[in-house]
Amino acid sequence: MIDVDRQHEVGIVRIPVLILKELGLSVQIRIDSRILGNVVIPELNAHDYEADKARFTSIKALLASVASEAGNILIIPRL
């Protein structure tokens, strides 16, 4: 859960599950009544990133590209 004091820093984007699966990532449902369809991608964490930066750098770039496409940004952070 995100600290209440930092919630304004968080955005929500839509990324098709098919893309996540094609990247070899898994998807786990995380029930949250505030966000319909909320999921967690367990492989996207600091430990796995540090262990294989080359792999995750390209994954992060692709996910950022997809997330920034028109219609995929659902909530913009208020920084």
N, CA, C and O atoms as a GROMACS GRO file, in nm:
protein
  316
    1MET      N    1   0.084  -0.118   0.000
    1MET     CA    2   0.000   0.000   0.000
    1MET      C    3   0.089   0.124   0.000
    1MET      O    4   0.197   0.124   0.059
    2ILE      N    5   0.044   0.226  -0.065
    2ILE     CA    6   0.120   0.349  -0.076
    2ILE      C    7   0.085   0.441   0.040
    2ILE      O    8  -0.032   0.461   0.072
    3ASP      N    9   0.189   0.497   0.100
    3ASP     CA   10   0.172   0.591   0.211
    3ASP      C   11   0.080   0.705   0.165
    3ASP      O   12   0.096   0.757   0.055
    4VAL      N   13  -0.013   0.743   0.248
    4VAL     CA   14  -0.110   0.849   0.216
    4VAL      C   15  -0.039   0.978   0.175
    4VAL      O   16  -0.086   1.048   0.086
    5ASP      N   17   0.073   1.009   0.239
    5ASP     CA   18   0.147   1.131   0.207
    5ASP      C   19   0.210   1.128   0.068
    5ASP      O   20   0.251   1.232   0.017
    6ARG      N   21   0.218   1.011   0.006
    6ARG     CA   22   0.282   0.999  -0.125
    6ARG      C   23   0.184   0.963  -0.236
    6ARG      O   24   0.224   0.950  -0.352
    7GLN      N   25   0.056   0.947  -0.204
    7GLN     CA   26  -0.042   0.905  -0.304
    7GLN      C   27  -0.052   1.003  -0.421
    7GLN      O   28  -0.084   0.962  -0.533
    8HIS      N   29  -0.025   1.130  -0.398
    8HIS     CA   30  -0.031   1.229  -0.506
    8HIS      C   31   0.079   1.207  -0.609
    8HIS      O   32   0.073   1.264  -0.719
    9GLU      N   33   0.181   1.127  -0.577
    9GLU     CA   34   0.292   1.100  -0.667
    9GLU      C   35   0.265   0.982  -0.761
    9GLU      O   36   0.345   0.955  -0.851
   10VAL      N   37   0.155   0.914  -0.741
   10VAL     CA   38   0.127   0.790  -0.813
   10VAL      C   39   0.031   0.814  -0.929
   10VAL      O   40  -0.068   0.886  -0.916
   11GLY      N   41   0.062   0.752  -1.042
   11GLY     CA   42  -0.028   0.755  -1.157
   11GLY      C   43  -0.077   0.613  -1.183
   11GLY      O   44  -0.023   0.517  -1.130
   12ILE      N   45  -0.179   0.602  -1.264
   12ILE     CA   46  -0.231   0.470  -1.301
   12ILE      C   47  -0.240   0.465  -1.453
   12ILE      O   48  -0.294   0.555  -1.517
   13VAL      N   49  -0.185   0.357  -1.509
   13VAL     CA   50  -0.188   0.338  -1.654
   13VAL      C   51  -0.246   0.201  -1.687
   13VAL      O   52  -0.253   0.112  -1.602
   14ARG      N   53  -0.286   0.187  -1.812
   14ARG     CA   54  -0.341   0.061  -1.861
   14ARG      C   55  -0.237   0.000  -1.956
   14ARG      O   56  -0.190   0.065  -2.049
   15ILE      N   57  -0.201  -0.126  -1.931
   15ILE     CA   58  -0.110  -0.200  -2.018
   15ILE      C   59  -0.174  -0.336  -2.045
   15ILE      O   60  -0.208  -0.407  -1.950
   16PRO      N   61  -0.192  -0.372  -2.171
   16PRO     CA   62  -0.254  -0.501  -2.203
   16PRO      C   63  -0.177  -0.620  -2.143
   16PRO      O   64  -0.054  -0.626  -2.151
   17VAL      N   65  -0.249  -0.712  -2.084
   17VAL     CA   66  -0.188  -0.831  -2.024
   17VAL      C   67  -0.110  -0.910  -2.129
   17VAL      O   68  -0.006  -0.968  -2.097
   18LEU      N   69  -0.157  -0.912  -2.251
   18LEU     CA   70  -0.087  -0.983  -2.357
   18LEU      C   71   0.057  -0.933  -2.372
   18LEU      O   72   0.149  -1.014  -2.390
   19ILE      N   73   0.077  -0.804  -2.364
   19ILE     CA   74   0.213  -0.749  -2.373
   19ILE      C   75   0.298  -0.795  -2.255
   19ILE      O   76   0.414  -0.832  -2.273
   20LEU      N   77   0.240  -0.794  -2.136
   20LEU     CA   78   0.314  -0.839  -2.018
   20LEU      C   79   0.355  -0.985  -2.032
   20LEU      O   80   0.469  -1.021  -2.002
   21LYS      N   81   0.263  -1.068  -2.079
   21LYS     CA   82   0.291  -1.211  -2.098
   21LYS      C   83   0.399  -1.231  -2.204
   21LYS      O   84   0.488  -1.314  -2.187
   22GLU      N   85   0.392  -1.154  -2.315
   22GLU     CA   86   0.493  -1.166  -2.420
   22GLU      C   87   0.632  -1.128  -2.370
   22GLU      O   88   0.733  -1.176  -2.423
   23LEU      N   89   0.638  -1.044  -2.268
   23LEU     CA   90   0.767  -1.004  -2.208
   23LEU      C   91   0.815  -1.103  -2.102
   23LEU      O   92   0.921  -1.084  -2.041
   24GLY      N   93   0.737  -1.209  -2.081
   24GLY     CA   94   0.775  -1.309  -1.982
   24GLY      C   95   0.743  -1.269  -1.840
   24GLY      O   96   0.800  -1.322  -1.745
   25LEU      N   97   0.652  -1.174  -1.825
   25LEU     CA   98   0.613  -1.128  -1.691
   25LEU      C   99   0.483  -1.197  -1.650
   25LEU      O  100   0.401  -1.234  -1.733
   26SER      N  101   0.467  -1.214  -1.520
   26SER     CA  102   0.343  -1.273  -1.470
   26SER      C  103   0.254  -1.162  -1.414
   26SER      O  104   0.300  -1.053  -1.382
   27VAL      N  105   0.128  -1.193  -1.405
   27VAL     CA  106   0.027  -1.096  -1.359
   27VAL      C  107  -0.052  -1.160  -1.247
   27VAL      O  108  -0.106  -1.269  -1.262
   28GLN      N  109  -0.058  -1.090  -1.133
   28GLN     CA  110  -0.135  -1.140  -1.019
   28GLN      C  111  -0.242  -1.036  -0.983
   28GLN      O  112  -0.212  -0.917  -0.970
   29ILE      N  113  -0.363  -1.083  -0.968
   29ILE     CA  114  -0.472  -0.993  -0.930
   29ILE      C  115  -0.448  -0.943  -0.789
   29ILE      O  116  -0.415  -1.020  -0.699
   30ARG      N  117  -0.464  -0.812  -0.771
   30ARG     CA  118  -0.455  -0.751  -0.638
   30ARG      C  119  -0.584  -0.672  -0.619
   30ARG      O  120  -0.600  -0.562  -0.672
   31ILE      N  121  -0.675  -0.729  -0.542
   31ILE     CA  122  -0.806  -0.667  -0.520
   31ILE      C  123  -0.787  -0.532  -0.450
   31ILE      O  124  -0.724  -0.523  -0.345
   32ASP      N  125  -0.844  -0.430  -0.511
   32ASP     CA  126  -0.842  -0.295  -0.452
   32ASP      C  127  -0.971  -0.228  -0.499
   32ASP      O  128  -0.988  -0.202  -0.618
   33SER      N  129  -1.060  -0.202  -0.407
   33SER     CA  130  -1.191  -0.148  -0.443
   33SER      C  131  -1.181  -0.011  -0.511
   33SER      O  132  -1.275   0.032  -0.577
   34ARG      N  133  -1.067   0.058  -0.494
   34ARG     CA  134  -1.051   0.190  -0.556
   34ARG      C  135  -1.007   0.182  -0.701
   34ARG      O  136  -1.024   0.277  -0.777
   35ILE      N  137  -0.949   0.066  -0.741
   35ILE     CA  138  -0.893   0.053  -0.876
   35ILE      C  139  -0.941  -0.077  -0.938
   35ILE      O  140  -0.888  -0.183  -0.908
   36LEU      N  141  -1.041  -0.069  -1.025
   36LEU     CA  142  -1.092  -0.189  -1.091
   36LEU      C  143  -0.986  -0.247  -1.183
   36LEU      O  144  -0.923  -0.173  -1.259
   37GLY      N  145  -0.964  -0.377  -1.177
   37GLY     CA  146  -0.867  -0.443  -1.263
   37GLY      C  147  -0.724  -0.429  -1.215
   37GLY      O  148  -0.631  -0.453  -1.292
   38ASN      N  149  -0.703  -0.392  -1.090
   38ASN     CA  150  -0.568  -0.375  -1.037
   38ASN      C  151  -0.493  -0.508  -1.035
   38ASN      O  152  -0.546  -0.609  -0.990
   39VAL      N  153  -0.370  -0.506  -1.083
   39VAL     CA  154  -0.284  -0.624  -1.080
   39VAL      C  155  -0.145  -0.586  -1.034
   39VAL      O  156  -0.107  -0.468  -1.032
   40VAL      N  157  -0.068  -0.687  -0.996
   40VAL     CA  158   0.071  -0.671  -0.957
   40VAL      C  159   0.155  -0.756  -1.052
   40VAL      O  160   0.115  -0.865  -1.092
   41ILE      N  161   0.272  -0.704  -1.087
   41ILE     CA  162   0.367  -0.778  -1.171
   41ILE      C  163   0.487  -0.808  -1.083
   41ILE      O  164   0.576  -0.724  -1.067
   42PRO      N  165   0.490  -0.929  -1.024
   42PRO     CA  166   0.592  -0.961  -0.924
   42PRO      C  167   0.737  -0.941  -0.969
   42PRO      O  168   0.823  -0.906  -0.888
   43GLU      N  169   0.764  -0.962  -1.097
   43GLU     CA  170   0.902  -0.950  -1.145
   43GLU      C  171   0.953  -0.806  -1.149
   43GLU      O  172   1.074  -0.783  -1.154
   44LEU      N  173   0.862  -0.710  -1.145
   44LEU     CA  174   0.903  -0.570  -1.148
   44LEU      C  175   0.930  -0.521  -1.007
   44LEU      O  176   0.846  -0.458  -0.943
   45ASN      N  177   1.049  -0.553  -0.960
   45ASN     CA  178   1.090  -0.514  -0.826
   45ASN      C  179   1.239  -0.482  -0.828
   45ASN      O  180   1.310  -0.519  -0.921
   46ALA      N  181   1.286  -0.414  -0.726
   46ALA     CA  182   1.425  -0.367  -0.722
   46ALA      C  183   1.524  -0.483  -0.722
   46ALA      O  184   1.629  -0.474  -0.785
   47HIS      N  185   1.494  -0.592  -0.653
   47HIS     CA  186   1.586  -0.705  -0.645
   47HIS      C  187   1.610  -0.768  -0.782
   47HIS      O  188   1.725  -0.788  -0.822
   48ASP      N  189   1.503  -0.798  -0.854
   48ASP     CA  190   1.517  -0.858  -0.988
   48ASP      C  191   1.584  -0.761  -1.085
   48ASP      O  192   1.662  -0.802  -1.170
   49TYR      N  193   1.552  -0.632  -1.072
   49TYR     CA  194   1.613  -0.532  -1.159
   49TYR      C  195   1.765  -0.527  -1.138
   49TYR      O  196   1.841  -0.526  -1.234
   50GLU      N  197   1.807  -0.525  -1.014
   50GLU     CA  198   1.951  -0.521  -0.984
   50GLU      C  199   2.022  -0.645  -1.035
   50GLU      O  200   2.138  -0.638  -1.077
   51ALA      N  201   1.955  -0.759  -1.033
   51ALA     CA  202   2.016  -0.885  -1.077
   51ALA      C  203   2.029  -0.894  -1.229
   51ALA      O  204   2.115  -0.966  -1.278
   52ASP      N  205   1.944  -0.822  -1.304
   52ASP     CA  206   1.947  -0.834  -1.450
   52ASP      C  207   1.904  -0.701  -1.513
   52ASP      O  208   1.800  -0.693  -1.579
   53LYS      N  209   1.985  -0.598  -1.493
   53LYS     CA  210   1.950  -0.463  -1.541
   53LYS      C  211   1.930  -0.457  -1.691
   53LYS      O  212   1.841  -0.386  -1.739
   54ALA      N  213   2.010  -0.531  -1.767
   54ALA     CA  214   1.998  -0.526  -1.913
   54ALA      C  215   1.859  -0.570  -1.957
   54ALA      O  216   1.796  -0.505  -2.041
   55ARG      N  217   1.812  -0.680  -1.901
   55ARG     CA  218   1.678  -0.730  -1.937
   55ARG      C  219   1.569  -0.632  -1.897
   55ARG      O  220   1.481  -0.600  -1.977
   56PHE      N  221   1.574  -0.585  -1.773
   56PHE     CA  222   1.467  -0.502  -1.723
   56PHE      C  223   1.470  -0.360  -1.776
   56PHE      O  224   1.366  -0.293  -1.777
   57THR      N  225   1.585  -0.312  -1.821
   57THR     CA  226   1.590  -0.179  -1.880
   57THR      C  227   1.508  -0.176  -2.009
   57THR      O  228   1.433  -0.081  -2.032
   58SER      N  229   1.522  -0.277  -2.092
   58SER     CA  230   1.443  -0.281  -2.216
   58SER      C  231   1.294  -0.304  -2.186
   58SER      O  232   1.209  -0.247  -2.254
   59ILE      N  233   1.264  -0.385  -2.087
   59ILE     CA  234   1.124  -0.408  -2.048
   59ILE      C  235   1.062  -0.277  -2.000
   59ILE      O  236   0.952  -0.242  -2.040
   60LYS      N  237   1.134  -0.205  -1.913
   60LYS     CA  238   1.082  -0.078  -1.861
   60LYS      C  239   1.059   0.023  -1.973
   60LYS      O  240   0.961   0.096  -1.971
   61ALA      N  241   1.149   0.027  -2.070
   61ALA     CA  242   1.134   0.120  -2.182
   61ALA      C  243   1.009   0.088  -2.264
   61ALA      O  244   0.934   0.178  -2.301
   62LEU      N  245   0.987  -0.039  -2.292
   62LEU     CA  246   0.868  -0.079  -2.368
   62LEU      C  247   0.741  -0.050  -2.290
   62LEU      O  248   0.644   0.001  -2.346
   63LEU      N  249   0.740  -0.083  -2.160
   63LEU     CA  250   0.621  -0.058  -2.079
   63LEU      C  251   0.592   0.091  -2.070
   63LEU      O  252   0.476   0.132  -2.073
   64ALA      N  253   0.695   0.172  -2.058
   64ALA     CA  254   0.675   0.318  -2.053
   64ALA      C  255   0.616   0.369  -2.184
   64ALA      O  256   0.529   0.457  -2.184
   65SER      N  257   0.663   0.314  -2.294
   65SER     CA  258   0.611   0.354  -2.425
   65SER      C  259   0.463   0.319  -2.439
   65SER      O  260   0.383   0.402  -2.481
   66VAL      N  261   0.428   0.196  -2.403
   66VAL     CA  262   0.288   0.153  -2.411
   66VAL      C  263   0.201   0.235  -2.316
   66VAL      O  264   0.092   0.279  -2.353
   67ALA      N  265   0.250   0.254  -2.194
   67ALA     CA  266   0.172   0.326  -2.093
   67ALA      C  267   0.145   0.470  -2.133
   67ALA      O  268   0.042   0.526  -2.095
   68SER      N  269   0.235   0.531  -2.210
   68SER     CA  270   0.218   0.672  -2.246
   68SER      C  271   0.135   0.693  -2.372
   68SER      O  272   0.109   0.807  -2.411
   69GLU      N  273   0.092   0.585  -2.436
   69GLU     CA  274   0.007   0.598  -2.554
   69GLU      C  275  -0.130   0.656  -2.516
   69GLU      O  276  -0.179   0.637  -2.405
   70ALA      N  277  -0.190   0.724  -2.611
   70ALA     CA  278  -0.321   0.785  -2.588
   70ALA      C  279  -0.420   0.682  -2.535
   70ALA      O  280  -0.431   0.571  -2.589
   71GLY      N  281  -0.491   0.718  -2.431
   71GLY     CA  282  -0.593   0.630  -2.375
   71GLY      C  283  -0.543   0.538  -2.266
   71GLY      O  284  -0.624   0.478  -2.196
   72ASN      N  285  -0.412   0.525  -2.251
   72ASN     CA  286  -0.359   0.434  -2.149
   72ASN      C  287  -0.327   0.502  -2.016
   72ASN      O  288  -0.308   0.434  -1.915
   73ILE      N  289  -0.322   0.634  -2.016
   73ILE     CA  290  -0.299   0.708  -1.890
   73ILE      C  291  -0.434   0.733  -1.826
   73ILE      O  292  -0.516   0.807  -1.878
   74LEU      N  293  -0.455   0.670  -1.711
   74LEU     CA  294  -0.585   0.682  -1.643
   74LEU      C  295  -0.583   0.789  -1.533
   74LEU      O  296  -0.680   0.863  -1.517
   75ILE      N  297  -0.473   0.796  -1.458
   75ILE     CA  298  -0.458   0.897  -1.354
   75ILE      C  299  -0.316   0.953  -1.364
   75ILE      O  300  -0.219   0.878  -1.361
   76ILE      N  301  -0.306   1.085  -1.375
   76ILE     CA  302  -0.175   1.153  -1.384
   76ILE      C  303  -0.133   1.194  -1.245
   76ILE      O  304  -0.213   1.250  -1.170
   77PRO      N  305  -0.005   1.167  -1.208
   77PRO     CA  306   0.043   1.210  -1.076
   77PRO      C  307   0.035   1.362  -1.062
   77PRO      O  308   0.051   1.436  -1.160
   78ARG      N  309   0.009   1.407  -0.942
   78ARG     CA  310   0.004   1.551  -0.912
   78ARG      C  311   0.131   1.588  -0.836
   78ARG      O  312   0.128   1.599  -0.713
   79LEU      N  313   0.240   1.606  -0.907
   79LEU     CA  314   0.369   1.635  -0.841
   79LEU      C  315   0.383   1.776  -0.798
   79LEU      O  316   0.486   1.814  -0.742
   0.00000   0.00000   0.00000
